Amino acid sequence: MKTKFLDELKGYLEEKNIKQEDIEEILQDYKEFYEGYEEKGLSEKEIIKKLGSVQEVYNNIKYTLRRREIEKSWQKKLLSATPILSTIIFVLIGSLTKVWHPTWLVFLMVPIMGILFNGKKTSHKIIGVMPFILLASFLLIIEYTKVWYPTVLIFILIPVVAIMFSRKDIQTKIIGVTPFIATIFFILIGHYTKTWHPTWLVFLAIPLVGILIPKKSSQHK
């Protein structure tokens, strides 16, 4: 039923001359909506009722698509201008303050803007820009505090954020981030107290969380 609905939606959108990239994004969204309702235990008839007919779907999104076309036009212009604007800002600040480092970090706006404007989902955008934001934060902190370690731990946020923004259920997310959180606690406590033993016991939280938090699949058995 899901495949039939998505095929009908695709055919209808193609008849309306919707761009292929927009069709793919819409199909992905409605596939996730459908699967989300399936996970909640809704019947096929109830799911179709909630999603609406393909005509209703089109009527709901056609104005959004038109607005998006206008936004994309401006985004392309701004994206093209970002390298030039970054260069101007870098040269002006560097010339007036003689602080070339870390002023050069302004160039990180180029990939960040590219990700924000080209990313399809908010979660994908956040995951995409995290490495650049954390790199900038890391360099700024060590530049003004000279504390390289344990500042480097902020990079652990990259996999943590990726896990938290995944489509997995909350139980799986908690189990997934536990090793990273345990590592952060171990290093921070050990670094500032020099008590590496018995601080290492924090890693026992990994199997403990796995035991105490049942996975969603096991709940339906």
PAZAPA-4460 file (N, C-alpha, C; in steps of 0.05 Angstrom, whole numbers, plus 32768, in hexadecimal, padded with zeros to 4 digits):
% residues 221
    n_x    n_y    n_z   ca_x   ca_y   ca_z    c_x    c_y    c_z   seq   type   mol
   8011   7FE8   8000   8000   8000   8000   8011   8019   8000     1      M     A
   8027   8018   800F   8039   802F   8010   8045   8035   7FF5     2      K     A
   804E   801F   7FE8   805A   8022   7FCD   8046   802D   7FB9     3      T     A
   802E   8023   7FBB   8018   802C   7FA9   8013   804A   7FAD     4      K     A
   8011   8052   7FC6   800C   806F   7FCC   8022   8081   7FC2     5      F     A
   803B   8078   7FC6   8052   8088   7FBE   8054   8089   7F9F     6      L     A
   804E   8073   7F92   804E   8072   7F75   8039   8085   7F69     7      D     A
   8021   8084   7F75   800C   8096   7F6C   8013   80B3   7F70     8      E     A
   801F   80B9   7F87   8027   80D4   7F8D   803C   80DE   7F7A     9      L     A
   804F   80CC   7F74   8064   80D3   7F61   8059   80D9   7F45    10      K     A
   8047   80C8   7F3C   803B   80CC   7F22   802B   80E6   7F21    11      G     A
   801C   80EC   7F36   800C   8105   7F36   801D   811D   7F36    12      Y     A
   8033   811D   7F45   8045   8134   7F47   8053   8138   7F2C    13      L     A
   805A   8122   7F1E   8066   8124   7F04   8053   8130   7EF0    14      E     A
   8039   812A   7EF2   8025   8135   7EE1   8023   8154   7EE5    15      E     A
   8029   815D   7EFD   8027   8179   7F04   8042   8187   7EFE    16      K     A
   8054   8179   7EF1   806E   8184   7EE9   807F   818F   7F01    17      N     A
   807D   8180   7F17   808E   8187   7F2E   80AA   817E   7F28    18      I     A
   80BE   818D   7F31   80DA   8186   7F2C   80E0   816B   7F39    19      K     A
   80F2   815C   7F2C   80F9   8141   7F36   8105   8142   7F52    20      Q     A
   8116   8156   7F57   8122   8157   7F72   810D   815D   7F87    21      E     A
   80F9   816D   7F81   80E3   8172   7F94   80D2   8159   7F98    22      D     A
   80CD   814A   7F82   80BE   8132   7F84   80CC   811E   7F96    23      I     A
   80E6   811A   7F93   80F5   8108   7FA3   80F3   810F   7FC1    24      E     A
   80F5   8129   7FC6   80F4   8132   7FE2   80D8   812E   7FEE    25      E     A
   80C3   8133   7FDE   80A8   812F   7FE7   80A2   8112   7FEC    26      I     A
   80AB   8101   7FDA   80A7   80E4   7FDD   80B6   80DA   7FF6    27      L     A
   80CE   80E4   7FFB   80DC   80DC   8013   80CE   80E4   802C    28      Q     A
   80C3   80FD   802C   80B4   8107   8043   809C   80F5   8049    29      D     A
   808D   80F0   8034   8074   80E0   8037   8079   80C3   803D    30      Y     A
   8090   80B9   8034   8098   809E   803B   809D   809C   8059    31      K     A
   80AA   80B1   8064   80B0   80B2   8080   8096   80B6   8090    32      E     A
   8084   80C7   8086   806A   80CB   8093   805C   80B0   8095    33      F     A
   805B   80A2   807F   804D   8088   807D   8059   8074   8091    34      Y     A
   8073   8072   8091   8081   805F   80A3   807D   8067   80C0    35      E     A
   807C   8081   80C5   8077   808A   80E0   805C   8082   80EB    36      G     A
   8048   8084   80D9   802D   807B   80E1   802C   805D   80E4    37      Y     A
   803B   804F   80D4   803C   8031   80D6   8047   802A   80F1    38      E     A
   805C   8038   80FA   8069   8032   8114   8055   8037   812B    39      E     A
   8043   804A   8126   802F   8050   813B   8018   803C   813B    40      K     A
   8018   802A   8128   8004   8015   8127   7FEB   801B   8118    41      G     A
   7FEB   8030   8108   7FD4   8038   80F8   7FD0   8024   80E0    42      L     A
   7FB7   8020   80D9   7FB2   800E   80C2   7FB7   801E   80A8    43      S     A
   7FB8   800F   8092   7FBD   801C   8078   7FA8   8031   8072    44      E     A
   7F8F   802A   8078   7F79   803D   8072   7F7B   8056   8083    45      K     A
   7F83   8053   809C   7F86   806A   80AE   7F9E   807C   80A5    46      E     A
   7FB3   806F   809B   7FCA   807E   8092   7FC3   808E   807A    47      I     A
   7FB6   8082   8066   7FAE   8091   804E   7F9B   80A8   8055    48      I     A
   7F8A   80A4   8068   7F78   80B9   8071   7F87   80D1   807C    49      K     A
   7F9C   80CB   808C   7FAC   80E0   8098   7FBD   80EE   8083    50      K     A
   7FC8   80DF   8070   7FD9   80EB   805C   7FC9   80FA   8047    51      L     A
   7FB1   80F0   8041   7FA0   80FC   802D   7FA5   80EF   8011    52      G     A
   7F94   80F6   7FFE   7F98   80EB   7FE3   7FAF   80FA   7FD6    53      S     A
   7FB8   80F0   7FBF   7FCF   80FD   7FB1   7FC8   8119   7FA9    54      V     A
   7FAE   811D   7FA2   7FA5   8138   7F9B   7FA7   814B   7FB3    55      Q     A
   7F9F   8141   7FCA   7FA0   8151   7FE3   7FBC   8157   7FEA    56      E     A
   7FCE   8144   7FE7   7FEA   8148   7FEC   7FF5   815F   7FDB    57      V     A
   7FEE   815E   7FC1   7FF8   8172   7FAF   7FED   818E   7FB6    58      Y     A
   7FD3   818F   7FBD   7FC7   81A9   7FC4   7FD3   81B4   7FDD    59      N     A
   7FDC   81A2   7FEF   7FE8   81AB   8008   8004   81B6   8004    60      N     A
   8012   81AD   7FF0   802E   81B4   7FED   8034   81C7   7FD5    61      I     A
   8020   81CC   7FC4   8027   81DB   7FAC   802F   81F8   7FB2    62      K     A
   8023   8204   7FC6   802B   8220   7FCD   8046   8220   7FDA    63      Y     A
   804B   820B   7FE9   8066   8208   7FF6   807B   8206   7FE0    64      T     A
   8076   81F7   7FCB   8089   81F3   7FB6   808E   820D   7FA7    65      L     A
   807A   821D   7FA3   807D   8237   7F95   808E   8249   7FA6    66      R     A
   8088   824A   7FC0   8098   825B   7FD2   80B5   8251   7FD4    67      R     A
   80B9   8237   7FD2   80D4   822C   7FD3   80E4   8234   7FBB    68      R     A
   80D7   8236   7FA4   80E4   823E   7F8B   80EF   825A   7F8E    69      E     A
   80DF   826C   7F9A   80E8   8287   7F9E   80FF   8288   7FB2    70      I     A
   80FD   8279   7FC7   8112   8278   7FDC   812C   826D   7FD0    71      E     A
   8129   8258   7FBF   8141   824C   7FB3   8150   8260   7FA2    72      K     A
   8141   8271   7F94   814D   8285   7F83   815E   8298   7F93    73      S     A
   8154   82A1   7FAA   8163   82B3   7FBB   817A   82A5   7FC9    74      W     A
   8175   828C   7FD0   818A   827C   7FDD   81A2   8278   7FCB    75      Q     A
   819D   8273   7FB1   81B3   826F   7F9E   81C3   8288   7F9B    76      K     A
   81B6   829F   7F9B   81C4   82B9   7F99   81D5   82BE   7FB2    77      K     A
   81C9   82B9   7FC9   81D8   82BD   7FE2   81EF   82A9   7FE5    78      L     A
   81EA   8291   7FDC   81FF   827C   7FDD   8217   8283   7FCB    79      L     A
   8211   828E   7FB4   8226   8297   7FA2   8235   82AE   7FAD    80      S     A
   8227   82BF   7FBC   8234   82D7   7FC7   8244   82D2   7FE1    81      A     A
   823F   82BB   7FEE   824B   82B6   8008   826A   82B6   8007    82      T     A
   8277   82A9   7FF3   8295   82AB   7FF3   829F   82C7   7FF0    83      P     A
   8291   82D8   7FE0   829A   82F4   7FDD   8296   8303   7FF7    84      I     A
   827E   82FF   8003   8279   830D   801D   828C   8305   8032    85      L     A
   8292   82EB   8033   82A5   82E1   8047   82C1   82ED   8043    86      S     A
   82C9   82F0   802A   82E3   82FC   8024   82E4   8319   802D    87      T     A
   82CE   8327   8027   82CD   8344   802F   82CF   8346   804E    88      I     A
   82BF   8336   805C   82BF   8337   8079   82DB   8330   8084    89      I     A
   82E7   831B   8079   8301   8312   8082   8316   8328   807E    90      F     A
   8317   8334   8067   832B   8349   8061   8326   8362   8072    91      V     A
   830D   836A   8075   8307   8382   8085   830F   837E   80A2    92      L     A
   8306   8368   80AE   830C   8364   80CA   832A   8360   80CE    93      I     A
   8336   8350   80BC   8353   834B   80BE   8363   8364   80BC    94      G     A
   835B   8376   80A9   836A   838F   80A4   8367   83A2   80BB    95      S     A
   834F   83A4   80C6   8349   83B8   80DB   8352   83AE   80F7    96      L     A
   8352   8395   80FB   8359   838B   8116   8374   837B   8117    97      T     A
   837E   8374   80FF   8396   8364   80FD   8392   8348   8109    98      K     A
   837A   8341   810D   8373   8326   8118   836B   8314   8101    99      V     A
   837F   830A   80F3   8378   82F9   80DC   8370   82DD   80E5   100      W     A
   837A   82D5   80FC   8371   82BC   8108   8365   82C2   8123   101      H     A
   834C   82BA   8129   833C   82A6   811A   8327   82B3   8107   102      P     A
   832D   82CB   80FD   831A   82D8   80EB   8314   82C7   80D2   103      T     A
   8328   82B7   80CA   8325   82A7   80B2   830E   8293   80B4   104      W     A
   8305   828E   80CD   82EF   827B   80D1   82D6   8285   80C3   105      L     A
   82D5   829E   80BB   82BD   82A8   80AD   82B8   8299   8093   106      V     A
   82CE   828D   8088   82CB   827E   806F   82BB   8264   8073   107      F     A
   82B9   825B   808C   82A8   8243   8092   828B   8248   808B   108      L     A
   8284   8262   8088   8268   8268   8081   8262   825E   8065   109      M     A
   8276   825A   8054   8271   8251   8039   8265   8235   8039   110      V     A
   8273   8221   8045   8266   8206   8046   824D   8205   8057   111      P     A
   824D   8215   806D   8235   8215   807E   821C   821E   806F   112      I     A
   821F   8234   8060   8209   823F   8050   8200   822B   803B   113      M     A
   8214   821D   802F   820E   8209   801B   81FD   81F3   8026   114      G     A
   8204   81EA   803E   81F5   81D4   804A   81D9   81DD   8052   115      I     A
   81D7   81F5   805E   81BD   81FF   8067   81AA   8204   8050   116      L     A
   81B5   820D   8039   81A3   8213   8022   819D   81FA   8011   117      F     A
   81AF   81E7   8011   81AB   81D0   8000   81A1   81B7   800E   118      N     A
   81A2   81B8   8029   8198   81A1   8038   817A   819F   8036   119      G     A
   8170   8186   8035   8153   8182   8031   8144   8181   804C   120      K     A
   8151   8178   8061   8143   8176   807A   8153   8185   8090   121      K     A
   8144   818F   80A3   8151   819E   80B9   8166   818D   80C7   122      T     A
   815F   8174   80CC   8171   8162   80DA   818B   815E   80CA   123      S     A
   8188   815B   80B0   81A0   8158   809F   81B1   8171   809F   124      H     A
   81A4   8188   80A0   81B3   81A1   80A0   81C3   81A4   80BA   125      K     A
   81B6   819E   80D0   81C3   81A0   80EA   81DB   818D   80EC   126      I     A
   81D7   8174   80E3   81ED   8161   80E3   8203   816A   80D1   127      I     A
   81FC   8176   80BA   8210   817F   80A7   8221   8196   80B0   128      G     A
   8215   81A9   80BF   8224   81C1   80C7   8233   81BD   80E1   129      V     A
   822C   81A7   80F0   8239   81A3   810A   8257   81A2   8109   130      M     A
   8264   8193   80F6   8281   8193   80F6   828E   81AE   80F3   131      P     A
   8282   81BF   80E3   828D   81DA   80DE   8289   81EC   80F7   132      F     A
   8271   81EA   8103   826C   81FA   811B   827E   81F2   8132   133      I     A
   8282   81D7   8135   8293   81CD   814B   82B0   81D4   8145   134      L     A
   82B9   81D3   812C   82D4   81DA   8125   82D9   81F8   812C   135      L     A
   82C6   8209   8124   82C9   8225   812B   82CA   822A   8149   136      A     A
   82B8   821C   8157   82B7   821F   8174   82D1   8216   8181   137      S     A
   82DB   81FF   8177   82F4   81F4   8182   830B   8207   817E   138      F     A
   830E   8212   8166   8324   8224   8160   8322   823E   8170   139      L     A
   830A   8248   8173   8306   8261   8183   830C   825C   81A0   140      L     A
   8303   8246   81AB   8308   8240   81C7   8326   823E   81CD   141      I     A
   8334   822E   81BC   8351   822A   81C1   8361   8243   81BB   142      I     A
   8357   8254   81A9   8365   826D   81A3   8365   8280   81BB   143      E     A
   834E   8281   81C9   834B   8295   81DE   834F   8289   81FA   144      Y     A
   834F   826E   81FD   8353   8262   8217   836C   8251   8218   145      T     A
   8376   8249   8200   838D   8237   81FE   8388   821B   820A   146      K     A
   836F   8215   820E   8368   81FB   821A   8360   81E8   8204   147      V     A
   8375   81DA   81FA   8370   81C7   81E4   8361   81AE   81EE   148      W     A
   8369   81A6   8206   835E   818E   8211   8351   8194   822C   149      Y     A
   8338   818E   8231   8327   817B   8222   8314   8189   820F   150      P     A
   831A   81A1   8205   8309   81AE   81F2   8303   819D   81D9   151      T     A
   8316   818C   81D2   8313   817B   81BA   82FB   8168   81BD   152      V     A
   82F1   8165   81D5   82DA   8153   81D9   82C1   815D   81CB   153      L     A
   82C0   8177   81C4   82A8   8181   81B7   82A3   8172   819C   154      I     A
   82B7   8167   8191   82B3   8159   8177   82A3   813F   817A   155      F     A
   82A1   8136   8193   8290   811E   8198   8273   8125   8193   156      I     A
   826C   813E   8193   8251   8146   818E   8248   8140   8171   157      L     A
   825B   813C   815F   8254   8136   8143   8245   811C   8141   158      I     A
   824F   8105   814B   8240   80EC   814A   8227   80ED   815C   159      P     A
   8229   80FB   8173   8212   80FD   8185   81FB   810B   8178   160      V     A
   8200   8121   816B   81EB   8130   815D   81DF   811F   8146   161      V     A
   81F1   8111   8137   81E8   8100   8121   81D5   80EA   812B   162      A     A
   81DC   80DF   8141   81CB   80CA   814D   81B0   80D5   8156   163      I     A
   81B1   80EC   8164   8198   80F7   816F   8185   8101   8159   164      M     A
   8190   8108   8142   817F   8112   812C   8178   80FC   8118   165      F     A
   8180   80E3   811E   8179   80CD   810D   815C   80C6   8111   166      S     A
   8151   80B5   80FF   8135   80AD   8100   8130   8096   8113   167      R     A
   8144   808E   8122   8142   8077   8134   8130   807F   814C   168      K     A
   8125   806B   8159   8115   8070   8171   8126   807B   8188   169      D     A
   811A   8087   819B   8128   8094   81B1   8139   8081   81C1   170      I     A
   8130   8068   81C4   8140   8054   81D3   815A   804F   81C5   171      Q     A
   8159   804B   81AB   8171   8046   819B   8184   805E   819C   172      T     A
   8179   8076   819C   8189   808E   819D   8199   8090   81B7   173      K     A
   818A   808A   81CD   8197   808B   81E8   81AE   8077   81E9   174      I     A
   81A8   805F   81E0   81BD   804A   81E0   81D5   8052   81CF   175      I     A
   81CF   805F   81B8   81E4   8067   81A6   81F6   807D   81B0   176      G     A
   81EB   8090   81BF   81FC   80A6   81C9   820A   80A0   81E3   177      V     A
   8201   808B   81F1   820D   8085   820B   822B   8081   820B   178      T     A
   8237   8073   81F7   8255   8071   81F7   8263   808C   81F5   179      P     A
   8258   809E   81E6   8264   80B8   81E3   8262   80C9   81FC   180      F     A
   824A   80C8   8208   8246   80D7   8221   8258   80CB   8237   181      I     A
   825B   80B1   8239   826C   80A4   824C   8289   80AD   8248   182      A     A
   8291   80AE   822F   82AD   80B7   8229   82B2   80D3   8232   183      T     A
   829F   80E5   822D   82A1   8101   8236   82A4   8103   8254   184      I     A
   8293   80F5   8263   8294   80F5   8280   82AF   80EA   828A   185      F     A
   82B7   80D4   827E   82D0   80C7   8287   82E8   80DA   8284   186      F     A
   82EA   80E7   826C   8301   80F8   8267   82FF   8112   8278   187      I     A
   82E8   811E   827A   82E5   8136   828A   82EB   8132   82A7   188      L     A
   82DF   811D   82B3   82E3   8117   82CF   8300   810F   82D4   189      I     A
   830B   80FE   82C2   8326   80F5   82C5   833A   810C   82C2   190      G     A
   8335   811E   82B0   8347   8134   82AA   8348   8148   82C2   191      H     A
   8331   814F   82CC   8330   8163   82E1   8334   8159   82FD   192      Y     A
   8330   813F   8301   8334   8134   831C   834B   8121   831E   193      T     A
   8356   8119   8306   836C   8105   8304   8364   80EA   8310   194      K     A
   834A   80E6   8313   8340   80CD   831E   8336   80BC   8307   195      T     A
   8349   80B0   82F8   8341   809F   82E2   8335   8085   82EB   196      W     A
   833E   807C   8303   8332   8065   8310   8326   806E   832A   197      H     A
   830C   8069   832F   82FA   8057   8320   82E8   8065   830C   198      P     A
   82F1   807D   8302   82E0   808B   82EF   82D9   807B   82D6   199      T     A
   82EB   8068   82CF   82E6   8058   82B7   82CC   8047   82B9   200      W     A
   82C2   8044   82D2   82A9   8035   82D6   8291   8042   82C7   201      L     A
   8295   805B   82BF   827F   8069   82B1   8278   805A   8297   202      V     A
   828C   804C   828C   8287   803D   8273   8274   8025   8277   203      F     A
   8270   801D   8290   825C   8008   8295   8240   8012   8290   204      L     A
   823D   802C   828D   8223   8037   8286   821A   802D   826A   205      A     A
   822D   8027   8259   8227   801E   823E   8216   8004   823E   206      I     A
   8220   7FEE   824A   820F   7FD6   824A   81F7   7FD9   825C   207      P     A
   81FA   7FEA   8271   81E4   7FEE   8284   81CC   7FFB   8276   208      L     A
   81D2   8010   8266   81BC   801D   8257   81B0   800A   8243   209      V     A
   81C1   7FFA   8236   81B6   7FE6   8223   81A4   7FD2   8230   210      G     A
   81A9   7FCB   8249   8198   7FB8   8257   817E   7FC5   8261   211      I     A
   8181   7FDE   826C   816A   7FEB   8279   8156   7FF7   8265   212      L     A
   8161   7FFF   824D   814F   800C   8239   814A   7FF8   8223   213      I     A
   8132   7FEC   8223   812C   7FD8   820E   8128   7FE6   81F3   214      P     A
   8131   7FD8   81DE   812D   7FE3   81C3   810F   7FE1   81BC   215      K     A
   8107   7FF3   81AA   80EB   7FF4   81A2   80E1   7FDA   8196   216      K     A
   80F2   7FCD   8187   80EB   7FB4   8179   80E3   7F9E   818D   217      S     A
   80F2   7F9F   81A4   80ED   7F8A   81B8   80D2   7F8E   81C6   218      S     A
   80C9   7FA7   81C6   80B0   7FAD   81D4   8098   7FA2   81C5   219      Q     A
   809B   7F9E   81AA   8084   7F95   819A   8082   7F77   8198   220      H     A
   8096   7F69   81A3   8096   7F4C   81A1   8082   7F40   81B4   221      K     A
***
